[in-house]
Amino acid sequence: MSGVSRRELLFGTGGAIAGLAATAGGVAATGALGGPDAYGRAPTSARAGTETDTVTLEPPSDVVEATGATQAGIARPATPQRFGLLAVLDLPDGPADLGPRIAALGAAILTVTNSAGPLPDGPGDLTVTVGLGPRLVAGIDPGLPGATELPSFAGDGSMDPRRQGGDLLLAVHGSDPLALPTALRELRAALGDTTLRWSEPCFRGPGEGTVVRNPLGFHDGIVVPHGGDELAREVWLPTADDGGDPRVAGGTVCVVRRLVLDTERFAGLPPESQDAVMGRRRSDGAPLSGGTLSDDVDLHAKTPAGEYLVPARSHTRAAHPSFTGSGLMLRRGYTFATPAVGDDPGETGLLFVCFQRELDTFVRTQHRLDEADALTDFVTPTASATFLVLPGFDATRPLGSTLTG
C-alpha cells in the first residue's frame, strides 16, 4: 500500500484516529466510506476497486496570519478552530530576562506558523496566543491592565492552588489536533526554563462564528461584540490617542476558567426545566422571550399571569450586561473531557475563555452569576486565571517589545 501522510491518517484513511477526534467534537468522520467528512464535505479524491484505495480529506488549511496589530486566536479566525491546547506556565526567575524570552517565543510562533516550519504537514490554520500573568505584569508596572489577580468567586475555595493564577498563557488552536502538542513543545523550548501549572486539550462542535453548543447541549457565545468598531470598544486595549497606554495598545485582558459541568444531573431535568435554567430554548437557541437565536433577550416580557418569560434566575438573565453595568466579553469557549476509569466517571466541562478591555467586565459578571444564576448549581470551577494578552507583533517588532523594551 502506498504511504499515507499524517494528515491523511487523521482525517481520511486513518479511520480510527479520525473517528476518535471527530467523535470528541461531536461529528462523525465518514469520509473513508464515501460520505461527507468531519467538516461536512464530500471526499476530494478516491480510487475505487483496487487494494490501494485511499481517500484524501484535507482539513481547512486557510492560513491565519500570525502578525499584525493584535494577536491571532482572539478575533481571527472569526470562527474558532475545532481543537485547542491551553497551557499555563510559570517562569521560575519571574520577570528576569523577560524581554528576550518573550521575543524568542514570538520568533518561535513565526516559525511554527510558517509553511517551512517544524510541522510536517504545514501549519494549516494554527494560531498561538500569548498572555502574561499578573505577577509579571505588576513587575513591569502595577498600574498596567492585567496587573490585578482575579478575586475568589463562589466555589473557588476548594480549587487546587496549582490551577489558580500563573505567569504565562500559551493557547494553541488549529484544525489538526496532532499539530498542537508539537507546536507547544517548540514554544516551550524557545522560552527556556518553565514550570507547567496545568494544561488541557479541548475541542468544539461545528458552528459559525463564536456560536457553538456547550457540553449541556445549549448554544453558547451568542452575545459577543461583532465587527471592528465593537471589538475596538469592548476588547482591544486603546491606543494613546484614545487615552490608553501605548505599551499595551492592541492587547486585551483574558480570563480562563475551567468549569466542570454536572451533565448527568442537568440531563435528568425535564426539557422545559433545562430551558428555564438557561433562559433559551435548547432546540434552536432562541430566547424564551421569543425571536430567533440572534435576537437579544427581552428581560421585561411576561406571561399573562405576570411571570417573566425569561425566569428570574436563568443564566441568560443573570449574565445580561444591563444587570452588571459592564461591557461585552468576546467568548471563545471550548469543551474538555477526561476519560472515565472504573468508578471514576471522569470530567466533562467548559474551558471558559473570554477577552475584554477591563478585568472588571468579567468580575462584575461573575459576581452577579454567583448571586442569581441557577446554572451555578451544575458548575464546579476547577481552574481560574487572568492574563494580559500582549499586543500584536511582526518580524521587526518582537512580541512583547512595546511592554518590555
C-alpha positions in Angstrom: 0.0 0.0 0.0 1.2 3.5 -0.8 2.3 5.7 2.1 -0.3 7.8 4.0 0.6 11.2 5.4 -0.1 12.1 9.0 -2.9 14.4 7.9 -4.5 11.7 5.7 -4.2 9.4 8.7 -6.0 11.8 10.9 -8.7 13.0 8.5 -9.0 10.3 5.9 -7.9 6.7 5.7 -6.9 6.5 9.3 -10.5 5.9 10.3 -9.7 5.0 13.9 -7.9 8.3 14.8 -10.3 10.4 12.7 -13.3 8.7 14.4 -11.9 9.4 17.8 -11.1 13.1 17.1 -14.4 13.7 15.3 -16.5 11.9 18.0 -14.8 14.1 20.6 -16.0 17.1 18.7 -19.5 15.7 18.2 -19.1 14.9 14.5 -18.7 11.5 12.8 -15.9 11.3 10.2 -17.4 9.2 7.4 -15.3 10.3 4.5 -13.4 7.0 4.3 -16.8 5.3 3.4 -17.5 7.8 0.7 -19.7 10.1 2.7 -19.0 13.6 4.0 -16.0 14.2 6.2 -15.9 15.8 9.7 -16.3 19.1 8.0 -19.4 18.1 6.1 -17.7 17.9 2.7 -17.5 15.1 0.1 -14.2 13.3 -0.4 -11.9 15.2 -2.7 -10.3 12.1 -4.3 -10.8 8.4 -4.3 -9.7 5.4 -6.4 -12.2 2.6 -6.1 -11.6 -1.0 -7.0 -8.0 -1.6 -6.0 -6.3 -2.7 -2.8 -4.6 0.7 -2.7 -7.9 2.6 -2.3 -7.3 5.9 -0.5 -9.4 8.9 0.4 -7.6 12.2 0.9 -9.6 14.6 3.1 -7.7 17.7 3.7 -8.9 19.8 6.7 -9.4 23.5 6.3 -6.0 25.0 5.8 -6.6 28.7 5.4 -3.5 30.2 7.0 -4.2 32.6 9.8 -1.7 35.5 9.8 0.3 35.4 13.0 1.4 39.0 12.7 -0.5 42.3 13.0 -1.7 44.9 15.4 -3.3 42.2 17.5 -2.5 38.6 18.2 -4.2 35.7 16.3 -6.6 33.4 18.1 -8.7 36.1 19.6 -10.8 37.7 16.8 -9.2 35.8 14.0 -10.2 33.4 12.7 -13.8 34.6 13.2 -14.9 31.0 13.6 -12.6 29.4 16.2 -10.8 26.2 15.1 -12.1 22.9 16.2 -9.3 21.9 18.5 -7.2 23.7 21.2 -4.4 23.1 23.7 -4.1 25.6 26.6 -1.1 25.6 28.8 -0.5 27.8 31.9 3.2 28.1 32.9 5.4 29.7 35.5 8.7 31.3 34.8 11.0 30.3 37.8 13.0 33.5 37.5 9.9 35.7 37.3 10.5 38.9 35.3 14.2 38.3 34.9 15.2 38.3 31.2 11.5 38.5 30.4 12.0 40.7 27.3 14.4 38.4 25.5 12.5 35.3 26.4 9.2 36.6 25.1 10.9 37.9 22.0 12.3 34.4 21.4 8.8 33.0 22.0 7.4 35.3 19.3 10.1 34.2 16.9 9.1 30.6 17.6 5.5 31.5 16.8 6.6 32.8 13.4 8.5 29.6 12.8 5.7 27.1 13.7 3.1 29.1 11.7 5.4 29.1 8.7 4.9 26.5 5.9 8.6 25.7 6.2 8.4 25.2 9.9 8.6 22.1 12.1 5.0 20.8 11.4 5.4 18.0 8.8 2.1 18.9 7.0 2.4 22.6 7.5 0.7 24.9 10.0 -2.8 24.9 8.4 -4.9 27.4 10.4 -2.7 27.1 13.5 -2.7 30.1 15.9 -0.8 30.9 19.1 -2.0 33.4 21.6 0.3 34.6 24.4 -0.7 36.2 27.7 1.3 37.4 30.8 0.1 36.8 34.3 -0.4 39.5 36.9 2.9 38.8 38.7 4.9 39.5 35.6 2.8 42.5 34.5 2.9 44.1 38.0 6.7 43.6 38.0 6.8 45.9 35.0 4.2 48.4 36.2 1.5 47.7 38.8 -0.7 50.3 37.1 -1.0 48.4 33.8 -4.1 46.5 32.7 -3.6 42.8 33.6 -1.6 43.5 36.8 -4.5 42.5 39.1 -5.2 39.0 40.1 -8.7 37.5 39.8 -10.6 37.6 43.1 -12.0 34.4 44.5 -15.6 33.6 43.5 -18.2 31.2 44.9 -17.0 27.6 44.6 -13.3 28.6 44.2 -12.4 27.7 47.8 -11.8 24.0 47.0 -9.7 24.7 43.9 -6.3 23.2 43.6 -3.8 26.1 44.1 -1.8 24.8 41.2 -4.8 25.6 39.0 -5.0 29.2 40.2 -3.1 32.0 38.5 0.1 31.6 36.6 2.8 33.6 34.8 2.2 32.7 31.2 -0.7 31.5 29.0 0.0 29.7 25.7 -3.2 29.0 23.8 -2.6 26.9 20.6 -5.5 26.2 18.3 -6.0 24.6 14.9 -7.9 22.1 12.8 -5.2 19.4 13.2 -5.2 18.3 16.8 -1.9 16.3 16.3 -0.1 19.6 15.4 -0.9 21.3 18.7 1.4 19.4 21.2 4.3 19.6 18.6 3.8 23.4 18.4 3.6 23.7 22.2 6.9 21.8 22.6 8.6 24.2 20.1 7.2 27.2 22.0 8.3 25.9 25.4 11.8 25.1 24.0 12.1 28.7 22.8 11.1 30.1 26.2 13.8 28.1 28.1 13.1 27.1 31.7 9.4 26.9 32.6 7.2 25.0 35.0 3.9 23.7 33.9 1.0 24.5 36.2 -1.7 22.8 34.1 -2.7 22.2 30.5 -5.8 21.0 28.8 -6.6 19.7 25.3 -10.0 20.9 24.2 -12.4 20.8 21.3 -15.5 22.5 19.8 -18.5 21.2 17.9 -19.5 22.6 14.5 -20.6 26.2 14.5 -20.4 29.6 12.7 -18.7 32.5 14.4 -18.4 32.2 18.1 -21.7 30.4 18.5 -21.4 26.7 19.4 -23.2 24.2 21.6 -21.7 23.7 25.0 -21.5 20.4 26.8 -25.0 20.8 28.1 -26.3 20.9 24.6 -27.2 24.6 24.5 -25.9 27.3 22.2 -23.2 29.5 23.7 -21.2 32.5 22.5 -24.3 34.3 21.2 -24.0 37.8 22.8 -20.5 39.0 21.9 -19.0 42.0 20.2 -19.1 41.9 16.5 -17.2 43.9 13.9 -14.2 46.2 14.1 -15.9 49.0 16.0 -17.4 46.8 18.7 -14.1 44.9 19.1 -12.2 48.2 19.5 -14.7 49.4 22.1 -15.1 46.2 24.1 -12.0 44.1 23.6 -8.8 45.8 22.4 -6.9 48.0 24.8 -6.9 51.5 23.4 -4.1 53.5 21.8 -2.6 56.6 23.3 -4.8 58.7 21.0 -7.8 57.1 22.7 -6.4 57.6 26.2 -4.7 54.2 26.5 -1.2 53.1 27.4 0.8 52.7 24.2 2.7 49.8 25.8 -0.3 47.6 25.7 -2.4 49.1 22.9 -3.8 46.2 20.8 -3.6 43.8 23.7 -6.6 42.6 25.8 -7.4 41.1 29.2 -8.1 37.4 29.1 -9.8 35.3 31.7 -9.6 31.5 31.7 -11.9 29.4 33.9 -12.1 25.6 33.9 -15.7 24.6 34.8 -16.7 21.0 35.4 -20.3 20.5 34.5 -22.7 18.0 36.0 -24.1 17.0 32.7 -25.8 13.8 34.0 -27.9 15.7 36.6 -28.7 18.5 34.2 -29.8 16.0 31.5 -32.1 14.5 34.1 -34.2 17.7 34.2 -37.3 17.9 32.1 -36.6 19.7 28.8 -38.7 22.7 29.9 -36.7 23.0 33.1 -33.4 22.9 31.2 -34.7 25.8 29.1 -35.7 27.7 32.2 -32.2 27.3 33.7 -30.6 28.7 30.6 -33.3 31.2 29.5 -33.1 30.0 25.9 -34.5 27.0 24.0 -32.2 24.1 23.6 -33.6 23.3 20.2 -32.7 26.5 18.4 -31.1 28.8 20.9 -33.9 31.4 20.8 -34.6 33.3 24.0 -37.7 32.3 25.9 -39.0 35.8 25.4 -39.3 35.0 21.7 -37.4 35.5 18.4 -34.5 33.7 17.0 -31.0 32.7 18.1 -29.6 36.0 17.1 -32.2 38.1 18.9 -31.4 39.7 22.2 -33.5 38.5 25.2 -36.4 40.7 26.3 -36.0 40.9 30.0 -39.3 42.6 30.5 -41.5 40.2 28.6 -44.1 38.5 30.9 -46.8 35.9 30.7 -50.5 36.9 31.1 -50.1 35.8 34.7 -47.3 38.3 35.2 -44.4 35.9 35.3 -41.2 36.7 33.5 -40.9 34.6 30.2 -37.2 34.5 30.9 -37.0 33.2 34.5 -35.6 35.4 37.3 -32.7 33.0 38.0 -32.0 31.9 34.4 -28.4 32.2 33.2 -29.3 34.5 30.3 -30.9 37.0 32.6 -28.2 36.8 35.3 -25.4 37.3 32.8 -27.1 40.2 30.9 -24.9 43.3 30.8 -27.8 45.5 31.8 -27.7 44.0 35.3 -23.9 44.1 35.6 -23.4 47.5 34.1 -20.3 46.1 32.3 -19.2 45.8 28.7 -19.3 42.8 26.5 -16.9 39.9 26.6 -15.6 38.1 23.5 -16.1 34.5 24.4 -14.2 31.6 22.7 -15.0 28.7 24.9 -14.0 25.0 24.3 -15.2 21.7 25.7 -12.9 19.3 27.6 -13.5 15.7 28.6 -11.3 13.4 30.7 -11.8 9.7 30.5 -13.8 7.6 32.9 -11.7 4.9 34.8 -13.6 2.3 36.8 -15.9 4.0 39.2 -14.4 7.4 38.3 -16.8 9.0 35.8 -14.2 11.4 34.5 -15.0 15.1 34.0 -16.8 17.0 31.2 -16.9 20.7 31.2 -16.2 24.0 29.6 -12.9 25.9 29.3 -14.5 29.3 29.6 -12.2 31.8 27.8 -13.1 35.4 27.4 -11.4 38.7 26.3 -12.3 42.2 27.4 -10.8 45.6 27.8 -11.2 45.6 31.6 -10.9 42.8 34.1 -13.9 44.3 35.9 -16.1 43.3 33.0 -15.7 39.7 33.9 -15.5 40.2 37.7 -18.8 42.1 37.9 -20.5 39.5 35.7 -19.2 36.6 37.7 -20.3 38.1 41.0 -23.8 38.5 39.5 -23.8 34.9 38.4 -22.8 33.8 41.9 -25.8 35.6 43.3 -28.5 34.9 40.8 -27.7 32.2 38.3 -29.5 28.8 38.5 -26.8 27.3 36.3 -24.2 27.5 39.1 -25.9 24.5 40.8 -24.4 22.4 38.0 -21.0 24.1 37.8 -17.8 23.4 39.7 -14.9 25.7 39.0 -11.5 23.9 38.9 -9.1 26.4 37.5 -9.0 30.2 37.3 -6.6 32.8 35.9 -6.3 36.1 34.2 -3.6 37.3 31.7 -2.7 40.4 29.8 -2.7 39.2 26.2 0.2 41.1 24.6 -0.2 43.4 21.6 0.4 42.0 18.1 3.9 41.7 16.7 5.8 41.0 13.5 9.4 40.3 12.3 10.5 43.9 13.0 8.6 44.4 16.2 9.2 41.4 18.5 6.5 40.0 20.7 6.3 42.0 24.0 8.7 44.6 22.9 6.3 47.5 23.5 6.0 46.4 27.1 9.4 45.1 28.0 11.6 47.2 25.7 
